[in-house]
Amino acid sequence: MSLKTIPAILTLVLVFTVSTTHAQKNNAAAEGRDALNRMTKELGLSDAQRSKVETILNTEKKKVEAVFNEERKKLQSIQEETRSSLKTVLTPEQMQKLENKMRQESSKNTNQKK
């Protein structure tokens, strides 16, 4: 793998982690309410059914969040392993340049998504 592709890979991992977390926090509650409202209307749910469906969806949400959190931890671990490996090859100056470049790319990608 060339040294030019490593920053791109690290940036993608970091951006994926950040954007996933950001999207989950901002949209989860609104999307959950919207989904429940649509189901209530489209399926003609009674109040009792709506309450039970809401409980089921909340349980599912917690399970999905747990999976995302576990995957995020794995991605962060991989990123740290890669960074440690790079530190054994790159000079401190090169490592600093790489980290600066990764921060710039992450910032640029975050700004583009807004």
Contacts in CASP RR format, 6 or more apart in sequence:
PFRMAT RR
TARGET T0000
AUTHOR 0000-0000-0000
METHOD contacts of the structure
MODEL  1
MSLKTIPAILTLVLVFTVSTTHAQKNNAAAEGRDALNRMTKELGLSDAQR
SKVETILNTEKKKVEAVFNEERKKLQSIQEETRSSLKTVLTPEQMQKLEN
KMRQESSKNTNQKK
6 82 0 8 1.000
6 86 0 8 1.000
6 98 0 8 1.000
7 98 0 8 1.000
7 101 0 8 1.000
7 102 0 8 1.000
7 105 0 8 1.000
8 105 0 8 1.000
9 82 0 8 1.000
10 79 0 8 1.000
10 82 0 8 1.000
10 83 0 8 1.000
10 102 0 8 1.000
11 102 0 8 1.000
11 105 0 8 1.000
11 106 0 8 1.000
11 109 0 8 1.000
13 75 0 8 1.000
13 78 0 8 1.000
13 79 0 8 1.000
14 79 0 8 1.000
14 102 0 8 1.000
14 106 0 8 1.000
15 105 0 8 1.000
15 106 0 8 1.000
15 109 0 8 1.000
15 110 0 8 1.000
16 75 0 8 1.000
17 72 0 8 1.000
17 75 0 8 1.000
17 76 0 8 1.000
18 106 0 8 1.000
18 110 0 8 1.000
19 109 0 8 1.000
19 110 0 8 1.000
19 113 0 8 1.000
20 68 0 8 1.000
20 72 0 8 1.000
21 72 0 8 1.000
22 110 0 8 1.000
22 113 0 8 1.000
24 65 0 8 1.000
24 68 0 8 1.000
28 61 0 8 1.000
32 57 0 8 1.000
32 61 0 8 1.000
35 57 0 8 1.000
36 50 0 8 1.000
36 53 0 8 1.000
36 54 0 8 1.000
36 57 0 8 1.000
39 45 0 8 1.000
39 50 0 8 1.000
39 53 0 8 1.000
40 50 0 8 1.000
40 53 0 8 1.000
43 49 0 8 1.000
45 53 0 8 1.000
86 95 0 8 1.000
86 98 0 8 1.000
87 95 0 8 1.000
90 98 0 8 1.000
END
